[in-house]
Amino acid sequence: MLMFKEYKSRNTEETEALGESFARSLSPGAVVALYGGLGAGKTAFVRGMARGLGISCRVSSPTFTIVNEYKGERELAHFDMYRLSSADELFDIGWEDYLASGAVCAVEWSENVEGAFCGNEIKVEIERLSENERIIRIYEADI
């Protein structure tokens, strides 16, 4: 059974702050599957995650590069699957190597590669309510 917590964000700063707080509790190798439409705030959430993992460099969307790797106190692999059409393409770029590396993997546009997940990923769903407001749901398996 999946359990979730729901948060309301009134601006980008709050979305980033939630990502930062959330990331502090992640285990090495955690997979975070992000869902939400264009402009929902997925990259803002990942920017906050990076801060929570002790990463201080600029974090941007890897839309054209598919994956950006960041190192700080902990490692983050930030994927953008918008341009991929199947999980097979994710495996072709070394998905299993990233999973084995111990880096936290944040995957935007997860709906495009759901076949690559093992069922232990943490699902983050961001719903855009208005220009600034978002509802963010974080789902975790009830173990």
C-alpha positions in Angstrom: 0.0 0.0 0.0 1.3 3.4 -0.9 1.2 6.2 1.7 1.6 9.8 0.8 2.1 13.2 2.4 0.7 16.3 0.7 2.2 19.7 0.8 1.2 23.1 -0.6 3.8 25.4 -2.1 3.0 29.0 -2.7 6.2 29.8 -4.7 9.4 28.4 -6.1 11.3 29.0 -2.9 8.9 26.9 -0.9 9.1 24.1 -3.6 12.9 24.2 -3.3 12.8 24.2 0.5 10.5 21.1 0.5 13.0 19.4 -1.9 15.9 20.3 0.4 14.1 18.9 3.5 13.0 15.8 1.7 16.5 15.0 0.4 18.1 15.1 3.8 16.4 11.8 4.7 17.2 9.9 1.5 19.3 6.8 1.6 22.2 6.4 -0.8 21.0 5.0 -4.1 17.4 6.3 -3.6 15.4 6.7 -6.8 13.0 9.6 -6.8 10.4 9.5 -9.7 9.0 12.9 -10.4 5.7 13.5 -12.2 4.1 16.7 -13.3 3.4 18.7 -16.5 5.6 21.3 -18.1 6.3 24.1 -15.6 5.0 22.1 -12.7 8.2 22.7 -10.6 10.1 19.4 -11.0 13.4 21.1 -11.6 12.9 23.5 -8.7 12.2 20.5 -6.4 15.4 18.9 -7.6 17.4 22.1 -7.0 16.2 21.9 -3.4 17.1 18.2 -3.3 20.7 19.1 -4.4 21.0 21.6 -1.5 19.7 18.9 0.9 22.4 16.5 -0.4 25.1 19.1 0.3 25.6 20.2 -3.4 26.3 23.8 -3.9 26.7 24.2 -7.7 24.0 25.5 -10.1 21.4 22.8 -10.9 19.6 23.0 -14.2 17.3 20.8 -16.2 19.1 18.1 -18.2 16.5 18.3 -21.0 19.0 18.1 -23.8 21.8 16.1 -22.1 19.4 13.6 -20.5 21.4 13.4 -17.2 23.4 15.8 -15.1 25.7 14.5 -12.4 26.4 16.6 -9.3 28.8 15.9 -6.5 28.9 17.5 -3.1 28.6 15.8 0.3 26.6 13.2 -1.6 26.0 12.5 -5.3 22.9 13.3 -7.3 22.1 12.0 -10.8 19.4 14.3 -12.3 17.6 12.7 -15.3 15.1 14.3 -17.7 13.2 11.7 -19.6 11.1 14.1 -21.6 12.8 13.2 -24.9 12.9 9.5 -24.3 10.1 7.2 -25.3 10.8 4.0 -23.4 12.7 2.5 -20.5 14.9 0.7 -23.0 16.5 4.1 -23.9 17.2 4.7 -20.3 19.0 1.4 -20.0 21.0 2.3 -23.1 22.5 5.3 -21.4 23.6 3.3 -18.3 20.7 3.4 -15.9 21.9 0.3 -14.1 25.4 1.9 -13.6 23.7 4.9 -11.9 21.7 2.6 -9.7 24.8 0.7 -8.6 26.8 4.0 -8.0 25.0 4.9 -4.8 24.0 8.3 -6.1 20.5 9.6 -5.4 18.7 9.4 -8.8 16.0 12.1 -9.5 14.0 11.3 -12.6 11.8 14.0 -14.3 9.1 12.8 -16.7 9.2 9.3 -15.0 6.0 8.4 -16.9 8.1 7.9 -20.0 10.3 5.2 -18.4 8.2 3.5 -15.8 9.4 0.1 -16.9 12.9 1.0 -15.6 11.7 1.2 -12.0 11.8 -1.7 -9.5 8.9 -0.7 -7.3 11.1 0.8 -4.5 11.2 4.3 -6.0 9.8 7.3 -4.1 7.1 9.0 -6.3 6.8 12.8 -6.2 3.8 14.2 -8.0 3.7 18.0 -8.5 0.4 19.5 -9.5 0.3 23.1 -10.8 -2.7 24.9 -9.3 -1.8 28.4 -10.6 1.2 30.4 -11.7 2.8 30.1 -8.3 0.9 27.5 -6.2 1.6 23.8 -6.3 0.4 20.7 -4.5 3.2 18.3 -4.0 2.5 14.7 -3.0 5.3 12.4 -1.9 4.4 8.7 -2.0 6.4 6.0 -0.3 5.7 2.3 0.1 4.4 1.4 3.5 7.0 -1.2 4.5 
